Amino acid sequence: MHAFIDKAGPWLRRRAENVIVGLFAILFVAFLVQIVFRYLLNFPIGWTSELTIVCWLWLVLFGAAFVVRESEEIRFDLIYYAVGDRTRRVMALVTGFSLIGLYVVSLPAVWDYVTFMKVQKTAYLKIRFDILYSIYVVFVLAVLARYAWLVHQAIRGKAPAGFDAEKTGSGL
Amino acid sequence: MNLASPFAFSIYAIVFLSLLGLPIGHAMIGGSILYLLLVGQDMGIAAEQLLNGLYTSFVLLAVPLFILAAEFMNSGSITERLLRFCDAIVGRFRGGLAHVNVVQSIIFAGMSGSAIADAAGTGKMVQAMMTKDGRYPPAFAAALTAATAVIGPIIPPSIPIVIYALVSDTSIGYLFIGGIVPGVLIGLAQMGLIASIARRRNFPVEPPVPLRDLPRITLRAFPALMMPVVLLGGIYSGVTTPTEAAAVAAAYALAVSVILYRNLGWADIYRSLLVSARTTASIGMLIAGALVFNYVVTSENIPKALSLYLKAYEFSPLVFLIAVNVLLLVLGCLLEGTTILLIVIPVLIPTAEALGVDMVHFGIVVVINVMLGLVTPPYGLLLFVMTNITGVPLRDLVREVLPFLWVMIGALAAITLVPDLVLFLPKLMGYRGAP
């Protein structure tokens, strides 16, 4: 099992990276198409701005679910990285169980909301909102899996990794 | 406030989970779910707020695009050409490279919206130039690089300004132009300090670049120097929205690097997209958490209540602004800046409005505070980045950065006391000011 994860993990991670790079590239190009059409050809089109915002939504949630590493998360790390491995393991257990509990409790309501949105479609591309918003369900499931893994690691005695400022995801 | 109310429990949960190191975005979503659970509301509201919030915040798209523009800039040779240009202008003074460090930050600030990106990109290069052959003490060079990177997001484009515009509903265009004078002012304050330190510590002078070479060096850097013109020109002429201007800026940086300077391949482009997409996802997560939590705060009417409470004391706007400065500088020592912008500022905005504080002035003051938070110990991301890059111990770095921090706080005080330092340019462009 672990050997399989060690091998498949990096491969899957690269594919997930391909996905967010693709989404970002589409977002970027759609913006440029929009500007060209509106200002150079004097022919405003609406679907490009819809496409950009769809890509942005998916980029954030897909990226947060599958690409962002633990070391890149924005967290209050003054205490987290100051304590020893043992304490950090306990902290990881407490936060992991709390988050899993809260996300699991909300999952049925999330499912109801997303499936309910099938009644609406986006204005230009006519994407059904339940399909568009389904990424949130994927996101919640991925977060549950990630935290289950972190809790599992903490129980087995492996503390979460240390701090690397250059990798932090802050955009400031 | 009731200390056992659902809202109080939600706050406890968020603070507790954040202190234990849960990513803040998740802590806010989790705390909000707890709130909905306790008050018996539909927990699907959390999903609704998050999804609809992200789907309708069109202005936020500027954030990934500004990150991308800076990435393209840093991967090409634009940086190196700009450094040559800065050296030709200020290298001839005592402490020349230190002045170069400030000037490149001011120029680069007109292209990049992120201080961390500046420090890790151009900052890293200029820091290496300064410490080559032991010309400058490494701790001084690293501290200076951290301090000058602060200017980046004060001068437009700016990621924190975009986030402030989102939470305060203020015009990005006026905020951007309002940041120019304060950003330059902070740079000048730093150069004043360098001039005095340079004499005392006898810093080296660069061999002066002959003035007749200046046109050639300027020409080589010219396409890069035009970037702020393209960006701000697009916004102020009304040709593009700020978000579209961000896309144009990224496209311009890409075009200059690929076509003109011919040093950006497919692999670099892919890498730039990936780095930007990663950062986008992790900030996006924080924003998503704040969107959900804002629902809780709004349904509890907190900002309004605070504004009524504070208004009863009849503070003058100035007293309020000074209090905000102190509060934000203290919070900046402990918290990451985006978190402050997304959580603390929305609570303060109704009070600022009620007291008649100008929202553009307030925004720039807030952003400067948040940027100073990046160099204030114990938690200062720029300090951490510079220790990582240079290996200078944090203690030495902090000692060298403190004088810079003081002059920057001095500049901040001036900007707080004299709103026209911020508002002069926006008013020229037709800004009418607070109602």
Chai-1 contact restraints between the chains, C-beta under 6 A:
chainA,res_idxA,chainB,res_idxB,connection_type,confidence,min_distance_angstrom,max_distance_angstrom,comment,restraint_id
A,E17,B,L274,contact,1.0,0.0,6.0,A-B,restraint_1
A,I20,B,A277,contact,1.0,0.0,6.0,A-B,restraint_2
A,V21,B,L273,contact,1.0,0.0,6.0,A-B,restraint_3
A,V21,B,L274,contact,1.0,0.0,6.0,A-B,restraint_4
A,V21,B,A277,contact,1.0,0.0,6.0,A-B,restraint_5
A,F24,B,L273,contact,1.0,0.0,6.0,A-B,restraint_6
A,F24,B,A277,contact,1.0,0.0,6.0,A-B,restraint_7
A,F31,B,A247,contact,1.0,0.0,6.0,A-B,restraint_8
A,L32,B,A251,contact,1.0,0.0,6.0,A-B,restraint_9
A,I35,B,E244,contact,1.0,0.0,6.0,A-B,restraint_10
A,T52,B,L61,contact,1.0,0.0,6.0,A-B,restraint_11
A,W56,B,L61,contact,1.0,0.0,6.0,A-B,restraint_12
A,L57,B,L54,contact,1.0,0.0,6.0,A-B,restraint_13
A,L57,B,Y55,contact,1.0,0.0,6.0,A-B,restraint_14
A,V60,B,A281,contact,1.0,0.0,6.0,A-B,restraint_15
A,V60,B,G284,contact,1.0,0.0,6.0,A-B,restraint_16
A,G63,B,A281,contact,1.0,0.0,6.0,A-B,restraint_17
A,A64,B,A281,contact,1.0,0.0,6.0,A-B,restraint_18
A,A64,B,M285,contact,1.0,0.0,6.0,A-B,restraint_19
A,V68,B,A281,contact,1.0,0.0,6.0,A-B,restraint_20
A,V68,B,S282,contact,1.0,0.0,6.0,A-B,restraint_21
A,E72,B,S282,contact,1.0,0.0,6.0,A-B,restraint_22
A,E73,B,P23,contact,1.0,0.0,6.0,A-B,restraint_23
A,I74,B,I24,contact,1.0,0.0,6.0,A-B,restraint_24
A,I74,B,S282,contact,1.0,0.0,6.0,A-B,restraint_25
A,I74,B,L286,contact,1.0,0.0,6.0,A-B,restraint_26
A,I74,B,E336,contact,1.0,0.0,6.0,A-B,restraint_27
A,R75,B,G21,contact,1.0,0.0,6.0,A-B,restraint_28
A,R75,B,P23,contact,1.0,0.0,6.0,A-B,restraint_29
A,R75,B,I24,contact,1.0,0.0,6.0,A-B,restraint_30
A,F76,B,S18,contact,1.0,0.0,6.0,A-B,restraint_31
A,L78,B,Y379,contact,1.0,0.0,6.0,A-B,restraint_32
A,I79,B,L19,contact,1.0,0.0,6.0,A-B,restraint_33
A,Y80,B,G21,contact,1.0,0.0,6.0,A-B,restraint_34
A,M91,B,L20,contact,1.0,0.0,6.0,A-B,restraint_35
A,M91,B,G21,contact,1.0,0.0,6.0,A-B,restraint_36
A,V94,B,L20,contact,1.0,0.0,6.0,A-B,restraint_37
A,T95,B,L17,contact,1.0,0.0,6.0,A-B,restraint_38
A,T95,B,L20,contact,1.0,0.0,6.0,A-B,restraint_39
A,T95,B,L22,contact,1.0,0.0,6.0,A-B,restraint_40
A,L99,B,H26,contact,1.0,0.0,6.0,A-B,restraint_41
A,L99,B,G30,contact,1.0,0.0,6.0,A-B,restraint_42
A,L102,B,G30,contact,1.0,0.0,6.0,A-B,restraint_43
A,L102,B,I33,contact,1.0,0.0,6.0,A-B,restraint_44
A,S106,B,I33,contact,1.0,0.0,6.0,A-B,restraint_45
A,S106,B,M43,contact,1.0,0.0,6.0,A-B,restraint_46
A,A109,B,D42,contact,1.0,0.0,6.0,A-B,restraint_47
A,A109,B,M43,contact,1.0,0.0,6.0,A-B,restraint_48
A,A109,B,G44,contact,1.0,0.0,6.0,A-B,restraint_49
A,V110,B,G44,contact,1.0,0.0,6.0,A-B,restraint_50
A,V110,B,A47,contact,1.0,0.0,6.0,A-B,restraint_51
A,D112,B,G44,contact,1.0,0.0,6.0,A-B,restraint_52
A,Y113,B,G44,contact,1.0,0.0,6.0,A-B,restraint_53
A,Y113,B,A47,contact,1.0,0.0,6.0,A-B,restraint_54
A,Y113,B,E48,contact,1.0,0.0,6.0,A-B,restraint_55
A,Y133,B,L51,contact,1.0,0.0,6.0,A-B,restraint_56
A,Y136,B,A47,contact,1.0,0.0,6.0,A-B,restraint_57
A,Y136,B,L51,contact,1.0,0.0,6.0,A-B,restraint_58
A,A165,B,F384,contact,1.0,0.0,6.0,A-B,restraint_59
A,A165,B,V385,contact,1.0,0.0,6.0,A-B,restraint_60
A,A165,B,N388,contact,1.0,0.0,6.0,A-B,restraint_61
A,E166,B,V385,contact,1.0,0.0,6.0,A-B,restraint_62
A,E166,B,N388,contact,1.0,0.0,6.0,A-B,restraint_63
A,G169,B,T279,contact,1.0,0.0,6.0,A-B,restraint_64
A,G169,B,S282,contact,1.0,0.0,6.0,A-B,restraint_65
A,S170,B,I116,contact,1.0,0.0,6.0,A-B,restraint_66
A,S170,B,E336,contact,1.0,0.0,6.0,A-B,restraint_67
A,S170,B,L381,contact,1.0,0.0,6.0,A-B,restraint_68
A,G171,B,I67,contact,1.0,0.0,6.0,A-B,restraint_69
A,G171,B,S114,contact,1.0,0.0,6.0,A-B,restraint_70
A,G171,B,I159,contact,1.0,0.0,6.0,A-B,restraint_71
A,G171,B,T279,contact,1.0,0.0,6.0,A-B,restraint_72
A,G171,B,I283,contact,1.0,0.0,6.0,A-B,restraint_73
A,L172,B,A115,contact,1.0,0.0,6.0,A-B,restraint_74
A,L172,B,I116,contact,1.0,0.0,6.0,A-B,restraint_75
A,L172,B,P160,contact,1.0,0.0,6.0,A-B,restraint_76
A,L172,B,G337,contact,1.0,0.0,6.0,A-B,restraint_77
